[in-house]
Amino acid sequence: MILLTGAAGKTGRAVLKVLVERDQKVCVLVRNNKQAEELLAAGAADAMVGDMEDAGVYEKALRGVKSLYHICPNMHPEELKIGSNVIKAATRNKLDHFVYHSVLHPQTEKMPHHWNKMRVEEMLFESGLEFTILQPAPYMQNILASREAIYNESVFRVPYPVTTRLSLVDLEDLARVAAIVLLEPGHKGSTYEIVGTGGLSQVAVAEQLSDVLGWDIAAEEQPLDEWQSAAEKLGMNLYQVETLIKMFTYYSLYGLVGNSNVLSWLLNVKPGSLCNFAKRDLAEEI
């Protein structure tokens, strides 16, 4: 049995889909009964409802489990506590393999959610557990949040300069890698950067989207105060807003660029391109 924590988010659902396709029994840890029902319908063998901040939930969830894919909810203020709890429980239960979903360049202290993931990585190094760490670049799927503006305004709007260079990765590639490191030998003790593209400016992203969709799309910088107002209206909490603003500020100054060689090696094929992602997931009517 494989335990998948944080399973109800887009990453967890993508990883579950690939594992189910590979005939694996997966127990999912989720926040509520609705999510449990959805993921059981999607093929999970078992579901546990619990609070990831509750240390006791992992003792029950890890019973009969050989491997774990740990995803902390995005921008969670208690990532260190959650990471410590799950690592301690995995150690007590003598887990065979702990796979941690980290982030590209966790060494960047100016982005708190990156820095917190590095501290969890450090806990893993000191735990004595057999581990693999995946460090994915930002997902191409994040572009889907701009779908309405792309279709209705022909604008790809981002809260940092359009010259900002970011590497991206297709979430489907990340999910395939998750299955590879969980199910195939030779990956314990490894830390892998999961990067699909070189550093693309936001202008270059808009140009590729234009080529796929068939009309001109302009990259446009959104003022941070405008972005913040929209985020707050959507119900984003203060910690998430402040953390994302720090991330956008970092992107503005330095970008976030990696290399796709490791992903190509893991998949044994070239990573999915931005154009292929757009053809598959974006080029359709709203």
Secondary structure per residue as TSV (DSSP state, phi and psi in degrees):
chain	resnum	aa	ss	phi	psi
A	1	M	-	360.0	139.7
A	2	I	E	-110.0	131.3
A	3	L	E	-95.3	131.2
A	4	L	E	-118.8	109.8
A	5	T	S	-90.9	160.0
A	6	G	S	56.7	36.9
A	7	A	T	-75.9	-16.6
A	8	A	T	-85.1	-10.3
A	9	G	S	-77.3	177.9
A	10	K	H	-65.8	-33.2
A	11	T	H	-68.2	-48.8
A	12	G	H	-58.9	-42.4
A	13	R	H	-65.4	-38.8
A	14	A	H	-66.5	-42.3
A	15	V	H	-65.9	-43.7
A	16	L	H	-57.6	-44.4
A	17	K	H	-57.4	-45.4
A	18	V	H	-69.4	-40.8
A	19	L	H	-64.4	-40.4
A	20	V	H	-63.7	-40.4
A	21	E	H	-61.0	-25.9
A	22	R	T	-97.9	20.3
A	23	D	T	60.5	36.7
A	24	Q	-	-97.3	145.1
A	25	K	-	-86.4	123.1
A	26	V	E	-126.1	129.3
A	27	C	E	-99.6	129.8
A	28	V	E	-106.8	139.2
A	29	L	E	-105.4	120.3
A	30	V	E	-135.1	172.5
A	31	R	S	-85.5	-29.2
A	32	N	S	-147.7	169.7
A	33	N	H	-66.6	-34.0
A	34	K	H	-61.4	-45.8
A	35	Q	H	-63.4	-40.5
A	36	A	H	-59.2	-45.0
A	37	E	H	-62.8	-41.7
A	38	E	H	-62.5	-43.4
A	39	L	H	-78.3	-29.2
A	40	L	H	-64.1	-40.4
A	41	A	H	-65.4	-27.2
A	42	A	T	-83.9	-1.8
A	43	G	T	118.4	-2.0
A	44	A	-	-60.7	141.3
A	45	A	S	-79.2	-27.2
A	46	D	E	-154.1	157.9
A	47	A	E	-140.6	139.1
A	48	M	E	-123.6	131.8
A	49	V	E	-99.2	127.4
A	50	G	-	-173.6	167.4
A	51	D	-	-90.8	123.0
A	52	M	T	-66.2	-15.1
A	53	E	T	-82.4	-8.8
A	54	D	-	-88.2	111.3
A	55	A	T	-58.7	-33.0
A	56	G	H	-67.2	-22.5
A	57	V	H	-66.2	-28.8
A	58	Y	H	-76.3	-30.5
A	59	E	H	-60.2	-43.9
A	60	K	H	-72.4	-42.2
A	61	A	H	-65.4	-29.5
A	62	L	T	-87.3	-2.4
A	63	R	T	-63.5	125.4
A	64	G	T	76.5	8.1
A	65	V	-	-97.1	135.9
A	66	K	S	-99.4	-36.3
A	67	S	E	-133.9	153.6
A	68	L	E	-133.2	134.7
A	69	Y	E	-113.2	109.7
A	70	H	E	-100.5	119.2
A	71	I	-	-119.1	119.4
A	72	C	-	-85.0	138.6
A	73	P	-	-51.5	141.4
A	74	N	T	-60.1	135.6
A	75	M	T	57.8	39.7
A	76	H	-	-85.2	127.3
A	77	P	T	-67.2	-17.5
A	78	E	T	-109.7	32.5
A	79	E	H	-60.3	-37.9
A	80	L	H	-65.0	-43.3
A	81	K	H	-63.2	-46.0
A	82	I	H	-62.3	-46.2
A	83	G	H	-60.3	-43.5
A	84	S	H	-62.3	-44.1
A	85	N	H	-62.3	-45.7
A	86	V	H	-73.0	-35.2
A	87	I	H	-66.6	-42.8
A	88	K	H	-62.9	-42.3
A	89	A	H	-66.3	-40.0
A	90	A	H	-64.1	-37.2
A	91	T	H	-66.3	-45.9
A	92	R	H	-62.6	-34.9
A	93	N	T	-89.9	6.0
A	94	K	T	52.8	49.3
A	95	L	-	-60.0	139.5
A	96	D	S	-72.1	-36.5
A	97	H	E	-155.0	124.1
A	98	F	E	-112.2	114.7
A	99	V	E	-105.3	123.5
A	100	Y	E	-108.7	128.2
A	101	H	E	-88.0	99.5
A	102	S	-	-100.4	-136.9
A	103	V	-	-156.7	152.0
A	104	L	S	-61.4	130.5
A	105	H	-	56.8	61.8
A	106	P	T	-68.6	-10.8
A	107	Q	T	-72.2	-1.4
A	108	T	-	-86.6	98.3
A	109	E	T	-65.7	-24.7
A	110	K	T	-69.0	-14.9
A	111	M	S	-111.1	103.0
A	112	P	H	-56.4	-38.1
A	113	H	H	-70.9	-29.4
A	114	H	H	-68.1	-48.8
A	115	W	H	-59.2	-40.8
A	116	N	H	-62.5	-37.2
A	117	K	H	-67.4	-34.7
A	118	M	H	-63.8	-37.4
A	119	R	H	-66.9	-35.9
A	120	V	H	-68.2	-39.6
A	121	E	H	-56.4	-43.3
A	122	E	H	-60.4	-41.2
A	123	M	H	-59.6	-40.0
A	124	L	H	-63.5	-43.5
A	125	F	H	-57.0	-35.2
A	126	E	H	-92.2	-3.6
A	127	S	H	-81.3	-23.6
A	128	G	-	84.0	-2.2
A	129	L	-	-75.1	152.1
A	130	E	-	-76.8	124.9
A	131	F	E	-137.5	159.5
A	132	T	E	-134.5	137.7
A	133	I	E	-115.9	128.1
A	134	L	E	-107.8	132.8
A	135	Q	E	-122.3	82.1
A	136	P	E	-78.1	147.4
A	137	A	-	-71.8	169.8
A	138	P	-	-55.3	144.0
A	139	Y	B	-77.1	142.5
A	140	M	G	-59.0	-31.8
A	141	Q	G	-61.6	-20.0
A	142	N	G	-61.9	-24.2
A	143	I	G	-63.4	-26.4
A	144	L	G	-62.0	-23.4
A	145	A	G	-64.8	-19.7
A	146	S	G	-98.3	8.9
A	147	R	H	-56.3	-44.6
A	148	E	H	-61.5	-45.2
A	149	A	H	-66.9	-36.3
A	150	I	H	-62.3	-45.1
A	151	Y	H	-77.7	-41.5
A	152	N	H	-89.5	-28.4
A	153	E	H	-118.9	-6.6
A	154	S	S	56.8	40.7
A	155	V	E	-131.5	133.7
A	156	F	E	-105.5	106.1
A	157	R	E	-104.9	130.2
A	158	V	E	-134.2	148.7
A	159	P	S	-88.6	42.8
A	160	Y	S	-159.8	168.4
A	161	P	-	-58.9	146.8
A	162	V	T	-70.1	-12.3
A	163	T	T	-83.4	-7.8
A	164	T	-	-60.1	130.4
A	165	R	E	-102.0	123.0
A	166	L	E	-128.5	137.5
A	167	S	-	-81.8	148.3
A	168	L	-	-128.6	162.8
A	169	V	B	-143.3	145.0
A	170	D	-	-75.8	126.1
A	171	L	H	-56.0	-32.7
A	172	E	H	-63.3	-36.0
A	173	D	H	-67.1	-42.0
A	174	L	H	-59.3	-42.9
A	175	A	H	-64.4	-38.9
A	176	R	H	-63.6	-39.9
A	177	V	H	-65.6	-40.3
A	178	A	H	-55.1	-44.7
A	179	A	H	-66.2	-40.0
A	180	I	H	-60.4	-48.8
A	181	V	H	-73.6	-25.8
A	182	L	H	-76.0	-34.7
A	183	L	H	-108.7	-18.8
A	184	E	S	-110.3	147.4
A	185	P	S	-74.0	161.6
A	186	G	S	98.5	5.7
A	187	H	-	-112.4	-3.9
A	188	K	T	-68.6	141.2
A	189	G	T	83.3	8.4
A	190	S	E	-105.2	151.4
A	191	T	E	-125.3	119.3
A	192	Y	E	-118.3	125.8
A	193	E	E	-78.2	126.8
A	194	I	E	-108.7	94.7
A	195	V	-	-128.3	131.3
A	196	G	-	-100.8	-28.3
A	197	T	S	-131.4	163.4
A	198	G	-	-71.5	-174.2
A	199	G	-	-73.1	112.5
A	200	L	E	-102.9	128.8
A	201	S	E	-68.3	160.6
A	202	Q	H	-69.4	-24.6
A	203	V	H	-65.5	-43.3
A	204	A	H	-65.0	-38.1
A	205	V	H	-60.6	-47.9
A	206	A	H	-61.5	-38.0
A	207	E	H	-64.6	-41.2
A	208	Q	H	-68.2	-38.4
A	209	L	H	-63.4	-39.1
A	210	S	H	-59.9	-43.6
A	211	D	H	-62.1	-39.4
A	212	V	H	-75.4	-43.5
A	213	L	H	-83.0	-23.4
A	214	G	T	93.9	13.2
A	215	W	S	-146.5	162.7
A	216	D	-	-73.5	127.1
A	217	I	-	-119.0	130.4
A	218	A	E	-101.1	136.6
A	219	A	E	-79.9	136.5
A	220	E	E	-141.7	134.3
A	221	E	E	-81.3	129.8
A	222	Q	-	-95.5	126.8
A	223	P	-	-56.8	142.2
A	224	L	H	-61.4	-36.2
A	225	D	H	-67.2	-33.6
A	226	E	H	-68.4	-43.2
A	227	W	H	-61.1	-44.6
A	228	Q	H	-61.6	-42.6
A	229	S	H	-60.8	-42.8
A	230	A	H	-66.3	-40.2
A	231	A	H	-64.0	-41.6
A	232	E	H	-66.3	-37.0
A	233	K	H	-64.7	-29.2
A	234	L	T	-80.1	-4.1
A	235	G	T	93.5	13.1
A	236	M	-	-67.9	136.6
A	237	N	-	-79.1	168.6
A	238	L	H	-61.6	-42.4
A	239	Y	H	-60.9	-45.0
A	240	Q	H	-62.1	-44.7
A	241	V	H	-61.4	-49.5
A	242	E	H	-64.4	-38.8
A	243	T	H	-66.6	-42.1
A	244	L	H	-67.0	-37.9
A	245	I	H	-61.6	-40.9
A	246	K	H	-63.6	-37.8
A	247	M	H	-65.3	-46.0
A	248	F	H	-62.4	-37.6
A	249	T	H	-64.8	-41.9
A	250	Y	H	-62.0	-47.5
A	251	Y	H	-55.2	-42.6
A	252	S	H	-59.1	-38.2
A	253	L	H	-84.8	-38.1
A	254	Y	H	-129.0	-13.8
A	255	G	-	67.3	-167.2
A	256	L	B	-154.8	99.3
A	257	V	-	-124.7	132.1
A	258	G	-	-129.6	-164.6
A	259	N	-	-129.0	139.8
A	260	S	S	-90.8	2.1
A	261	N	H	-60.7	-41.7
A	262	V	H	-64.1	-43.6
A	263	L	H	-64.3	-41.0
A	264	S	H	-59.2	-41.5
A	265	W	H	-65.8	-44.2
A	266	L	H	-64.4	-41.8
A	267	L	H	-83.2	-20.5
A	268	N	T	64.1	20.3
A	269	V	S	-148.6	167.0
A	270	K	-	-65.4	141.5
A	271	P	-	-61.0	156.8
A	272	G	-	-61.3	137.7
A	273	S	-	-88.1	163.0
A	274	L	H	-62.3	-39.1
A	275	C	H	-64.0	-42.0
A	276	N	H	-64.9	-39.7
A	277	F	H	-59.4	-47.2
A	278	A	I	-63.9	-39.0
A	279	K	I	-63.3	-38.4
A	280	R	I	-78.8	-43.9
A	281	D	I	-113.3	-16.9
A	282	L	I	-112.5	-30.7
A	283	A	S	-81.4	68.8
A	284	E	S	-155.8	162.1
A	285	E	-	-68.7	147.2
A	286	I	-	-67.7	360.0
